[in-house]
Amino acid sequence: MESLLKHKIIPAKVSKKEAGDTGMAVVLVLLIIGFFTQNDLYYKLAIPFLVIDMAFPMFYYPFAFVWLGFTNLLGTVVSSVLLTVIYFLVVLPMGLFRRMLGKDNLNLDKFRKSQKSVLKTRDIDFSAEDIANPY
């Protein structure tokens, strides 16, 4: 449990604003369900939920605690999975393809082979026109 709090997966404290935002999310979900199901019951349920949210936002504290913990966990998992997928589907194949073609833009094969630098020397004289419009 302490590990989950340390990694901010379970929120240590839910503020009044976060509880109110969670109440607004509940009202929004009720309105969307009512719109798609064409059932007036959801509209009638949304009104008291909205009044409670405006008057006593901490009423939604338990739901906000669970909801914010779930969103933090989901954000942690999805970002890790998404970055892993991007690495294996984009970066790794690109690197392997460039290696098969023999590309070496960083001059890694020449690095530390001699005392000579692998950096390219650029002797460019800048004029006033180059600096006038840098963008």
N, C-alpha and C positions, 0 to 999 in steps of 0.2 A: 504494500500500500504506500509506503514511504517513497519507493522508487517511482510509482506512478505520479505522486505529487511532485517529486523532484523534476521529472520530465514534463511537468505541466499537462499531463494527459487528463488528470482529474483536477478541476479548478479548486484552488484552496479556498476561495471566497467568491461569492456571486454578488455583484453590486446591484443596487436598486434599479439602475438603468438597464443592466443586462437582464434582470428578471422582467422588467417592463418590455424590453425588446422581444423576449421569449413569448410573453403574452400577446404581443402584436403578431408574432409568427403564428400562434395558435389561431387567432382571429382570421388571419389571412388564409390559413389552410381551410378553415371552416367555410369562408366565403368562396374559395376556389372549388371546394367539393360541392357546395350548393349550386354554383354556376354550372358545373359539368353534369350534375345529376338532376338538375331542375327540380330540386326538392327544397321547399321553403323552410323546412325544419332547420336546416343548417344556417340559414339567415337568421332565424329566430334564436338559435343558440349563440350566434356570433355577437349579438347585441349585449347580452349579459356578460359575456367574456370580455368584451371591450370596456364596459362600464367598470368591471372589477379591475381590469388592467389600468384604467385611468385613476381609479380611487385607491386601490391597494396593489401596487405592482409586485410586492413581495409575496403575494398569494401564489405566484408562479415560481417561487424559489426552488422547490423540489424538482419541478420539471426543468427549470433552467440549469440546475446542477447536473442533471442527467444529460440534457441536451448539449450543453457546452462541453462536458466530458466526452460525449460521443463525437462531436465535431472536432475536438482536438485530436482524438485518437484517429479519426478518419483522415485528418490533414496530415498527420505523421506518417500513416501507412501509405496513403495515396502519393505523397510527394516522393517517398523512397521508391515505391514501385514505378512511378512515372519516370523518375530519373534513371533507374536501372534499365527500363525498357528503351528509353531514348539512347542510352549509352550503347546497348547491345544491338539496336536496330540502325543507328545512324553513325555514331562515332567510331565504334570498333570496325564495322565493314569499310568505312572510309579510310581508316588507317591501314587496314590490311590491303586494300586496293592500291593505295599510294605506295606501300612497301613493295607490292608485286610489280608496279610500274618503275620502281627504282627512284622515286622522288625523295629528296632529302633537302628540304628548304632550310633546315636548321644547321646544315653542315655537320651533322653528328659524326659522320665517318672521319672527318678531319679534326674534330675536337680533341685536344690534348695529345695529338700525334707529334707535334713539334712546338717550338717556342713561338711560332708565328701565330698571329691572331686570325680567327676565322671570320671576324666582323669585316664587312665591306666598308671601304673608305669612300666617303662622299665629299668631294670638293665642289661645292655649289656656291656661287655668289648670288645672293638674293638682291633683287632690285626693288624699287619703290612700288612697282606694279604688283609684285608678289605679296607685299604686305598690305596694300590698299584694300583689297577685298579678300580677306582670309576665308570667307565662307564661300 
